[in-house]
Amino acid sequence: MNAPPASGAATTAPGRQPRPAVVVAAVIAFLLPLAGLTLLLRRPALDIVWQHDPAHFWLVLVAAALSAVVAYGTGAAALLRGDARVLLVSLTFLSAAGFLGLHALATPRVLLDTPNAGFSLATPVGLGIGALFAAASAIDLEGPRGVWLTARCRLLRSALLALMAGWAVLSLARLPPLQATAPERASGPFGALALLAIALYAWAAVRYVDLWRRRGGLMPLAMAAAMVLLGEAMVAVVFAPNWHLSWWEWHVLMLMAFGLVAWGAQRQWHEERFAGLYLDQTVSGSREMSILFADLQGFTSWSESHEPHEVTAMLNTYFEVAIPPVVQAHGGDIDRIIGDALMATFNRRGDQPDHAQRAAAAALALQETTARVAARHPGWPRFRVGVNSGEVSVSVLGAGGGRTHTVIGDTVNVASRLEAKAPVGGVAIGPGTLALLPEAVTEPLGPLELKGKAEPTDAYVLLSLDAEPEGHPT
């Protein structure tokens, strides 16, 4: 579980220079839909009408479903890793999914007998809002700006869902400004929204191409391609009349855009599948954090004298009461569990300035809850816990077939060594953690010779986080 020290400087993978032939082929591929649209609009005789309600309903519904799948996947990754770029990508696809779902319901004789203006205009509105999120995801989100956004992840998502629900209510009630008949195509303010969205999607595509050039990988390229296709779909929204071939084209372009990102995500290894989109500070950045290690003293000898199913039952009984105080009560993240050992991190997303307080409180709570379990099972091994605070490197490690998002550095190593020196049933903390806990009640463990450290490290047994009682040693 120990990792070698690493620099906290953010780095990116070596860039990839695309071959000229590939660039030319990609440009041609993405210009073809615009060329086809231009041809159909200039030759109205070719832009034939084909009204097929079931085809429209399923085409839009499948596109919305694919967008929802991508929104869910990126949203889960954004919450887990605290990555602002992936958060905004998830909101891009959530916006498209919700409003496309409403547009699917505008298909005649699906939900309503007559066309509905709000449901018909849901596509340019959803893609327009999505363009704002897409462009925002492509700006510089490193540092406090990104932390501020991720801290409001659930609020942003709830606001977007509320907007969708409000649009549906206004549309069904035919309240202003959605009381008119369904328009032939986006025009007026909705046409202006579409033109702005086209520009935003184009800019986002350029930025994701730049990300791909710096890092390589499939996901940035898939995102760039999706931005281009969505921008082209908005072009068709503005100019294509309903039920004509040019109108069907933008439905297909949307389906291709969402399908491309879903395919790109599926092609990635299931662990950290969206790592190609992470901010530099998520891929390889540095952060002030607190690290907690817990390990059962005497586990090896105990397990040698018991059946495997008994060992498993003992570990699960302990972890059922040990993990909730760390994760639910104090906001820690379980980095890994290996056998009887547990490693947790605090301030992984940069939104816990009180990370030392949280880690120390979690450590004490862990010992309190597991002590009650041990009291019911005399002879079971007991936990030792170590906590250390300081700067760590937050990194994505590994390659296709096995990747993990973890923390490495001297702070991590010292936390592990402190755990090995902690008294059974107690919590050992390092000087970095103690400096952030001015009210903590401790007892000195003295300078400890820790494996891999050239100089002794001061360590302390944490007794409580309350103000120091009179006469108590610290």
Secondary structure as GFF3:
##gff-version 3
##sequence-region A 1 474
A	DSSP	alpha_helix	20	42	.	.	.	ID=ss1
A	DSSP	alpha_helix	53	81	.	.	.	ID=ss2
A	DSSP	alpha_helix	84	105	.	.	.	ID=ss3
A	DSSP	alpha_helix	117	120	.	.	.	ID=ss4
A	DSSP	alpha_helix	122	137	.	.	.	ID=ss5
A	DSSP	alpha_helix	144	151	.	.	.	ID=ss6
A	DSSP	alpha_helix	153	173	.	.	.	ID=ss7
A	DSSP	alpha_helix	188	215	.	.	.	ID=ss8
A	DSSP	alpha_helix	218	239	.	.	.	ID=ss9
A	DSSP	alpha_helix	245	267	.	.	.	ID=ss10
A	DSSP	three_ten_helix	275	277	.	.	.	ID=ss11
A	DSSP	alpha_helix	280	284	.	.	.	ID=ss12
A	DSSP	beta_strand	285	297	.	.	.	ID=ss13
A	DSSP	alpha_helix	299	304	.	.	.	ID=ss14
A	DSSP	alpha_helix	308	324	.	.	.	ID=ss15
A	DSSP	pi_helix	325	329	.	.	.	ID=ss16
A	DSSP	beta_strand	333	338	.	.	.	ID=ss17
A	DSSP	beta_strand	341	346	.	.	.	ID=ss18
A	DSSP	alpha_helix	355	376	.	.	.	ID=ss19
A	DSSP	beta_strand	382	399	.	.	.	ID=ss20
A	DSSP	beta_strand	402	408	.	.	.	ID=ss21
A	DSSP	alpha_helix	410	421	.	.	.	ID=ss22
A	DSSP	beta_strand	427	429	.	.	.	ID=ss23
A	DSSP	alpha_helix	431	435	.	.	.	ID=ss24
A	DSSP	beta_strand	441	448	.	.	.	ID=ss25
A	DSSP	beta_strand	457	464	.	.	.	ID=ss26
###
